[in-house]
């Protein structure tokens, strides 16, 4: 609908509009001064239209001096471009608007960064002037994509029979793995609300309330450090919960949603429409991580037993194995013709990561057709040992092997990194694919490396696997949980679980992690009370919206798909937050600031 500011948007005019009088409004994206002619690329949310004004026009000199990113309104006539000036890169590229009149609607100061360029700028500049950064084509498109993805997800969830509800923002503090943001209560002096790390308790309460399928696009708040795939402060997730379900029921819903979403918004290939399920134990062995990138074909194998053979003389590794270390290896296919520098560079890189290096050799056959090993440590392995390695790892003649030895946690770290490094160096990863998978069978508990105490390894509200009366509570590290993560291309998109809906079992599990019955009653009073009044079996998951859009937009940093992100220090440079507050505000909240000495 036209008004005084525009008859059309800046992506609307075509050949059919030639000779029409039009009004356009937008930002001056670019100017090109040809002496007698001035070309202006006028931009709005929808696109760009080239406008032209000649020197005879009274407005020429004013427009010539006008700052880029000034907001203007132009009146003019739509004309055809000459064949040699047509621009196939924009949808309005066959026409232009001959300006008759113009009006400045919003002036612009000197720009701290050019909007028409995708040139990279310092984070401080980009975030301080985020409103300018958001005008830039790529990030503007990312934010529009985010909006469309969220709308699509909402529609899909409705099709799947889910109802959308909103849960409270001001709630109680609970131990969910990260620090809470606390909010002081004016009406209840000395007490604090917490911003929700996730709507965990509330969505379970919704199931107890008799609703069958719930979802929301939920804001979550965690006082944790920034990472490329995690915003400090706040983020959004698709929170969903279902009653009377098993693990596979949740998987079916999520797979349907993600397959439809990723096919709708990306041309990349999905490697799996039905996502493979990998146990946590298997994932840590084969990939060194519970966030495996399945686009990478390289597999990690454990060959510790090889170093118990008497005929293997690699004494450094044999000594470490006797002391309790393990040996893991990565096979690279058909790398016999790679130069020595390729292998040495991998070894050097591993040392830079803090490891002792990666030993290596290549499987080959000698002149007598016997299997041998070419490389710095190859001489320590006789033919029979090499045959055993080849059987264990599915290695062939012409393949190479990288070896690491150490404690399990250190091995997992270096082999996971090495797996990614080698795959990139060999260009094994297809960047035009998405590879989803489920990581399942997480341990319920883990041992704290510092305190040696038992703690929850994942979500504390998860249901343990097995018949309840047969669970071995005396060996908590052996208990597996119905906990699962959704992973894509090495990025964790979501965690979820079938929930523990039995209060007596919850008390028992929390007690193992060091919480008394009183602790549980105080921390989770609302939920533990509700579960005592007839709670259905239920489960859910919460995929991260920011990470979904990051993958679809093919971005490496979540900042590029977030409208107003904070910096690495959890500061909003544009709004100057966090900020100081007045003494009166503190008094109202019964608070005072204790200054550091």
C-alpha atoms as one frame of an Amber mdcrd trajectory, in Angstrom:
protein
   0.000   0.000   0.000   1.442   3.333  -1.045   1.827   6.344   1.202   3.705
   9.636   1.066   7.040   7.861   1.563   6.803   5.245  -1.158   4.676   3.781
  -3.876   7.010   0.790  -4.147   9.878  -0.733  -2.210  13.423  -0.832  -3.568
  13.127  -4.384  -4.901   9.798  -4.049  -6.635  10.217  -2.120  -9.873  10.514
  -3.993 -13.179  10.184  -3.343 -16.926   6.401  -3.285 -16.590   6.714  -0.131
 -14.475   8.584   1.862 -17.159   7.145   5.406 -17.565   5.396   5.169 -14.180
   5.849   7.988 -11.701   7.066   6.481  -8.422   8.152   7.430  -4.929  10.940
   5.487  -3.210  12.483   5.890   0.233  15.599   4.330   1.661  19.270   4.691
   2.479  21.944   5.895   0.076  23.979   2.706  -0.290  26.469   3.916  -2.925
  27.046   6.909  -5.181  28.884   7.092  -8.498  29.612  10.542  -9.846  30.171
  10.647 -13.635  30.404  14.425 -13.831  27.164  15.151 -15.613  25.352  12.206
 -14.111  25.060  11.018 -10.535  24.081   7.412  -9.876  22.615   6.537  -6.481
  21.954   3.022  -5.245  18.941   3.396  -2.983  18.528   0.567  -0.445  15.756
  -0.530   1.859  14.961  -3.790   3.644  13.852  -5.430   0.390  16.641  -4.582
  -2.049  18.312  -1.907  -4.163  17.111   0.359  -6.951  19.485   2.479  -9.000
  18.432   6.104  -9.225  19.912   8.678 -11.592  20.003  12.479 -11.656  21.638
  14.742 -14.225  23.504  17.959 -13.618  20.661  20.064 -14.967  18.467  19.079
 -12.050  18.423  21.656  -9.247  18.937  18.895  -6.659  22.122  17.578  -8.277
  24.687  19.512  -6.229  22.934  18.792  -2.921  22.688  15.072  -3.633  26.296
  15.052  -4.773  27.373  16.243  -1.310  24.973  14.040   0.673  26.619  11.520
   3.028  26.214   7.797   2.384  23.544   6.163   4.616  21.472   9.327   4.632
  17.779   8.440   4.417  16.094  10.109   1.451  12.821  10.086  -0.433  12.944
  10.390  -4.224  10.227  11.173  -6.740  10.891  10.138 -10.281  10.028   8.198
 -13.404  10.952   4.575 -14.102  13.100   4.230 -17.239  14.810   1.352 -19.011
  18.555   0.926 -18.612  20.653   0.645 -21.736  21.790  -2.892 -22.546  25.379
  -2.177 -21.506  24.337  -0.815 -18.070  21.916  -3.554 -17.046  22.858  -5.235
 -13.763  22.035  -8.924 -13.535  23.172  -9.076  -9.907  20.067  -7.273  -8.632
  16.429  -7.951  -9.378  15.767  -4.336 -10.377  18.791  -4.350 -12.657  16.934
  -3.670 -15.943  15.453  -0.346 -14.835  16.411   2.800 -12.990  14.544   5.786
 -11.589  15.188   9.230 -13.050  14.977  11.562 -10.044  12.866  14.692 -10.351
  12.629  15.628  -6.650  14.181  14.400  -3.445  13.848  15.019   0.292  16.194
  14.194   3.153  14.347  12.201   5.794  17.233  11.343   8.111  20.735  12.815
   8.100  23.851  10.724   8.715  27.132  11.564  10.421  30.496  10.329   9.168
  30.396   6.540   9.172  32.627   4.491  11.528  32.338   1.526   9.106  31.093
   1.323   5.501  27.712  -0.339   5.203  28.052  -1.300   1.531  31.133  -3.418
   2.257  31.412  -6.852   3.865  34.939  -6.010   4.945  35.731  -7.378   8.399
  35.984  -4.861  11.215  37.024  -5.093  14.833  34.383  -6.582  17.103  34.355
  -3.442  19.259  33.400  -1.228  16.293  30.823  -3.675  14.940  29.050  -4.114
  18.266  29.164  -0.451  19.294  27.548   0.495  15.997  25.492  -2.676  15.637
  22.617  -0.769  14.027  24.998   0.034  11.153  26.490  -3.452  11.105  22.975
  -4.863  10.709  22.456  -2.830   7.548  25.278  -4.747   5.824  23.976  -7.185
   3.252  25.187 -10.521   4.657  24.283  -9.951   8.269  20.982  -8.301   7.291
  20.117 -11.431   5.325  21.175 -13.609   8.270  18.744 -11.848  10.601  15.931
 -12.159   8.060  16.800 -15.849   7.719  16.587 -16.198  11.501  13.080 -14.720
  11.487  11.944 -17.032   8.687  13.440 -20.105  10.389  11.650 -19.323  13.657
   8.334 -18.800  11.834   8.808 -22.069   9.947   9.627 -23.968  13.138   6.543
 -22.576  14.858   4.383 -23.703  11.960   5.973 -27.170  11.861   5.542 -27.648
  15.606   1.871 -26.768  15.290   1.517 -29.333  12.483   3.087 -31.926  14.794
   0.406 -31.284  17.402   2.353 -29.088  19.835   0.884 -26.150  21.751   2.963
 -23.026  22.390   3.132 -21.766  25.987   5.290 -19.149  27.713   7.056 -19.862
  30.974   8.223 -17.345  33.643  11.398 -15.307  33.283  11.740 -14.537  36.990
  12.161 -17.812  38.829  14.269 -19.537  41.488  17.941 -20.405  41.312  18.801
 -24.031  40.498  21.991 -25.976  39.790  21.789 -26.628  36.042  25.444 -26.527
  35.107  26.125 -22.805  34.713  25.996 -19.663  36.842  22.645 -17.988  37.277
  21.913 -14.345  36.628  20.375 -13.135  39.877  17.734 -10.427  40.250  17.184
  -8.865  43.709  13.626  -8.692  44.987  12.458  -5.273  46.248   9.357  -6.681
  47.912  11.229  -9.553  49.528  14.424  -7.983  50.926  17.505 -10.192  50.893
  15.993 -12.643  48.446  16.696 -13.101  44.746  15.055 -14.316  41.607  17.113
 -16.064  38.959  16.739 -15.705  35.215  16.086 -19.203  33.814  19.025 -21.124
  32.372  16.288 -23.106  30.657  12.570 -23.647  31.305  13.452 -27.123  32.603
  11.246 -27.320  35.668   8.369 -25.395  34.124   8.116 -27.580  31.033   8.002
 -30.644  33.254   5.303 -28.972  35.322   3.337 -28.381  32.109   3.376 -32.149
  31.519   2.268 -32.776  35.105  -0.561 -30.294  34.438  -2.007 -32.658  31.848
  -0.865 -31.002  28.619   0.540 -33.497  26.145   2.886 -31.600  23.811   4.428
 -28.211  24.615   6.907 -25.930  22.885   8.195 -22.378  22.975  11.006 -20.323
  21.483  12.478 -19.724  24.908  14.995 -17.101  26.041  17.641 -18.633  28.308
  20.179 -16.880  30.508  23.542 -18.266  31.606  26.405 -16.386  33.172  29.155
 -18.169  31.248  32.047 -17.285  28.968  31.549 -16.592  25.277  32.502 -19.051
  22.530  32.103 -19.009  18.776  28.976 -21.192  19.104  27.701 -19.706  22.352
  26.625 -16.179  23.231  27.437 -14.836  26.683  24.414 -13.854  28.704  21.401
 -14.968  26.706  20.382 -17.250  23.886  17.229 -18.788  22.445  16.210 -22.405
  22.177  13.318 -24.397  20.803  12.102 -25.885  24.050   9.761 -28.879  23.718
   8.342 -31.561  25.991   6.039 -34.555  25.438   4.113 -36.879  27.738   3.869
 -40.671  27.546   6.889 -40.981  25.293  10.068 -42.972  24.995  13.370 -41.754
  23.650  12.618 -42.766  20.056   9.353 -40.782  20.078  11.308 -37.597  20.775
  13.817 -38.525  18.064  11.065 -38.994  15.492   9.629 -35.509  16.130  13.034
 -33.815  16.054  14.187 -35.622  12.915  10.994 -34.666  11.085  11.406 -31.038
  12.148  15.098 -30.772  11.282  14.893 -32.561   7.949  12.037 -30.268   6.885
  13.766 -27.118   8.195  17.154 -27.788   6.653  15.632 -28.788   3.311  13.562
 -25.603   3.335  16.426 -23.196   4.037  19.521 -24.827   2.568  20.609 -26.438
  -0.675  23.187 -28.542   1.118  22.748 -32.306   1.129  21.533 -34.138   4.233
  23.690 -37.241   4.708  20.992 -38.870   6.843  17.223 -38.383   6.895  17.103
 -40.808   9.804  19.868 -39.757  12.148  22.292 -42.453  13.332  22.442 -43.193
  17.083  25.911 -43.440  18.594  26.528 -44.310  22.225  28.582 -41.865  24.268
  31.198 -44.562  24.892  31.489 -45.409  21.182  31.645 -41.746  20.202  34.488
 -41.020  22.623  36.418 -44.014  21.277  35.824 -43.576  17.538  35.873 -39.781
  17.385  37.478 -38.658  20.667  34.463 -36.417  21.268  30.737 -36.523  21.989
  30.290 -33.926  19.235  31.567 -35.859  16.202  31.622 -34.424  12.703  30.378
 -37.371  10.650  31.356 -35.665   7.407  34.861 -36.703   8.429  35.456 -40.373
   7.433  38.465 -40.862   9.741  37.983 -43.245  12.667  40.018 -43.559  15.862
  40.944 -47.093  16.967  42.320 -48.444  20.212  45.358 -50.661  19.608  46.729
 -50.830  23.153  46.889 -54.645  22.984  49.445 -54.457  20.163  51.968 -53.097
  22.632  51.594 -56.136  24.878  53.126 -58.275  22.125  56.660 -59.436  22.814
  57.709 -58.902  19.172  56.825 -55.159  19.210  59.936 -53.238  20.277  58.568
 -49.686  20.464  59.754 -49.378  24.047  58.550 -45.824  24.750  54.909 -46.796
  24.163  55.309 -50.262  25.754  56.590 -48.704  28.974  53.691 -46.228  29.100
  51.154 -48.999  28.429  52.548 -51.009  31.354  51.992 -47.902  33.506  48.318
 -47.762  32.530  48.341 -45.637  29.356  46.428 -46.505  26.201  47.306 -46.229
  22.517  44.913 -44.809  19.965  45.497 -44.491  16.240  44.061 -42.885  13.102
  44.323 -44.569   9.689  44.599 -42.365   6.596  43.679 -44.094   3.368  46.085
 -44.335   0.439  48.599 -41.784   1.684  51.736 -43.713   0.670  52.698 -41.020
  -1.847  52.411 -38.126   0.606  55.751 -36.402   1.207  57.582 -36.776   4.490
  56.703 -33.141   5.261  52.980 -33.988   5.447  53.559 -36.465   8.274  56.167
 -34.341  10.048  53.827 -31.331   9.995  51.085 -33.356  11.697  53.578 -34.490
  14.342  54.784 -30.905  14.837  51.196 -29.654  15.072  50.391 -32.239  17.779
  53.324 -31.016  19.863  52.013 -27.461  19.518  48.734 -28.694  21.026  50.587
 -29.825  24.135  50.866 -33.507  23.207  54.133 -35.439  22.963  53.579 -35.739
  19.200  52.101 -38.335  16.860  54.194 -41.291  15.772  53.526 -42.541  12.250
  54.367 -45.025   9.537  52.938 -46.276   6.234  51.968 -49.878   5.464  53.832
 -51.274   2.446  55.214 -54.487   1.005  58.929 -55.137   0.604  60.690 -56.838
  -2.297  59.848 -60.238  -0.830  56.149 -59.310  -0.721  56.219 -59.128   3.067
  54.262 -56.455   4.918  56.505 -53.768   6.375  56.225 -50.272   7.794  57.856
 -47.214   6.263  58.473 -44.316   8.635  60.397 -43.224  11.728  58.887 -45.896
  14.026  58.115 -48.540  11.413  61.169 -50.643  12.324  59.655 -51.457  15.734
  56.768 -53.467  14.230  57.284 -56.943  12.718  54.989 -58.302  10.014  52.687
 -60.230  12.367  52.114 -57.158  14.498  51.407 -55.087  11.393  48.890 -57.680
  10.197  47.100 -57.481  13.543  46.961 -53.694  13.350  45.577 -53.910   9.808
  42.891 -56.346  10.932  41.899 -54.169  13.915  41.784 -50.945  11.899  40.785
 -52.148   8.432  44.028 -50.660   7.105  45.372 -51.612   3.672  48.756 -51.509
   1.985  49.424 -47.883   1.083  47.545 -46.534   4.106  49.291 -44.643   6.901
  48.816 -44.655  10.652  49.208 -41.939  13.280  49.717 -43.136  16.857  49.244
 -41.435  20.233  49.849 -42.811  23.712  48.663 -41.477  27.056  45.898 -41.339
  29.644  42.379 -41.700  28.244  41.268 -38.095  28.726  44.435 -36.763  27.067
  44.153 -39.295  24.244  40.566 -38.342  23.511  41.507 -34.682  23.286  44.512
 -35.019  20.977  43.031 -37.709  18.698  39.814 -35.717  18.296  41.788 -32.630
  17.296  44.117 -34.697  15.095  41.167 -36.348  13.373  39.860 -32.904  12.351
  43.299 -31.570  11.461  44.229 -34.522   9.223  40.835 -34.510   7.491  41.179
 -30.818   6.680  44.747 -31.246   5.428  43.613 -34.126   3.196  40.450 -32.203
   2.143  38.192 -35.063   3.195  35.272 -32.963   4.469  32.425 -32.064   2.117
  31.292 -28.611   3.212  28.124 -28.923   1.155  26.611 -31.501   3.482  24.904
 -31.708   6.871  25.556 -34.805   8.944  23.230 -35.163  11.936  23.534 -37.812
  14.622  22.277 -38.657  18.104  24.690 -39.252  20.967  22.920 -41.558  23.435
  23.553 -43.614  26.575  25.314 -40.924  28.549  26.576 -41.883  31.998  24.312
 -40.548  34.723  27.275 -39.486  36.853  30.924 -38.608  36.465  33.820 -38.022
  38.839  34.987 -34.462  39.411  38.666 -34.331  38.413  39.524 -31.785  41.108
  37.444 -32.872  44.119  37.092 -36.568  43.178  33.419 -36.310  44.156  30.516
 -37.766  42.178  28.438 -35.279  40.190  25.781 -35.351  37.479  27.360 -35.636
  34.057  24.426 -34.080  32.246  20.844 -33.124  33.099  20.084 -34.005  36.761
  16.399 -34.572  35.985  17.054 -37.496  33.624  15.670 -40.990  34.017  18.260
 -43.723  34.605  18.174 -46.698  32.270  16.969 -50.134  33.345  14.419 -51.448
  35.798  14.416 -49.240  38.867  14.656 -52.095  41.377  17.704 -53.481  39.547
  19.774 -50.284  39.263  23.163 -50.650  40.953  23.254 -47.498  43.073  26.438
 -48.745  44.764  28.299 -48.228  41.460  26.896 -44.885  40.240  29.505 -44.403
  37.505  28.055 -47.480  35.784  24.519 -46.054  35.627  23.454 -44.914  32.162
  20.737 -42.324  31.601  18.139 -41.654  28.954  20.052 -38.540  27.991  20.823
 -37.593  24.436  22.475 -34.870  22.400  21.730 -33.822  18.833  24.910 -33.061
  16.892  25.448 -31.694  13.384  28.820 -31.201  11.655  30.649 -31.321  14.977
  28.348 -28.794  16.671  26.090 -29.732  19.559  22.652 -28.379  18.686  20.720
 -29.723  21.598  20.539 -31.748  24.775  17.522 -33.637  25.980  16.332 -36.506
  28.112  13.516 -38.721  29.230  12.762 -37.177  32.614  12.804 -38.692  36.034
   9.170 -38.346  37.151   9.467 -40.461  40.328  10.235 -38.393  43.485  11.727
 -41.258  45.506  14.128 -42.070  42.672  15.041 -38.409  42.283  15.963 -38.136
  45.978  18.166 -41.213  45.659  20.016 -39.943  42.578  20.521 -36.457  43.975
  21.850 -37.991  47.180  24.593 -39.717  45.165  25.570 -36.295  43.793  25.797
 -34.866  47.318  22.332 -33.297  47.714  20.290 -34.074  50.799  16.507 -34.499
  50.727  16.283 -31.022  52.257  18.506 -29.615  49.461  16.229 -31.109  46.802
  13.086 -29.875  48.541  14.500 -26.352  48.761  16.012 -26.149  45.272  13.194
 -27.831  43.379  10.226 -27.384  45.683   7.737 -26.608  42.941   8.624 -29.549
  40.743   9.247 -32.196  43.416   5.904 -31.349  44.983   4.099 -31.537  41.638
   5.669 -34.905  40.780   4.054 -36.281  43.947   0.565 -35.698  42.545   0.542
 -38.072  39.601   3.189 -37.306  37.003   3.197 -38.938  33.562   6.365 -40.350
  31.982   7.676 -37.514  29.835  10.691 -36.287  27.921  11.929 -33.555  25.661
  14.776 -31.630  24.161  15.822 -28.028  23.487  17.687 -27.314  20.214  19.511
 -23.992  20.097  17.922 -21.534  17.661  21.131 -19.515  17.330  23.171 -22.579
  16.366  20.547 -23.799  13.889  20.589 -20.465  12.075  24.402 -20.328  12.261
  24.593 -23.632  10.374  21.975 -22.614   7.814  23.680 -19.267   7.223  27.057
 -21.018   6.915  28.587 -18.807   9.581  31.360 -19.729  12.005  30.324 -17.396
  14.823  26.942 -17.143  16.487  27.353 -13.349  16.626  26.656 -13.229  12.882
  23.100 -14.503  13.346  22.238 -12.666  16.570  20.698  -9.231  16.308  22.254
  -7.529  19.327  24.984  -9.767  20.794  27.300  -8.945  23.653  31.060  -8.962
  23.341  33.414 -11.571  24.818  33.206  -9.867  28.214  29.389  -9.990  28.274
  29.108  -6.245  27.586  26.592  -4.527  25.341  28.768  -1.792  23.864  25.872
  -0.178  22.052  23.620   0.219  25.107  26.481   0.505  27.602  25.379  -2.484
  29.660  26.043  -3.543  32.324  25.998  -0.078  33.807  26.126   1.604  37.191
  22.895   2.297  39.035  22.009   5.067  41.445  22.218   4.899  45.229  18.434
   5.288  45.399  17.941   2.220  43.232  20.260   0.216  45.445  18.466   1.457
  48.584  15.104   0.323  47.227  16.561  -3.155  46.792  18.281  -3.147  50.174
  21.643  -3.515  48.435  25.004  -1.830  48.733  28.158  -2.046  46.620  31.218
  -3.380  48.371  34.228  -1.749  46.775  37.392  -3.749  46.225  40.328  -2.656
  48.372
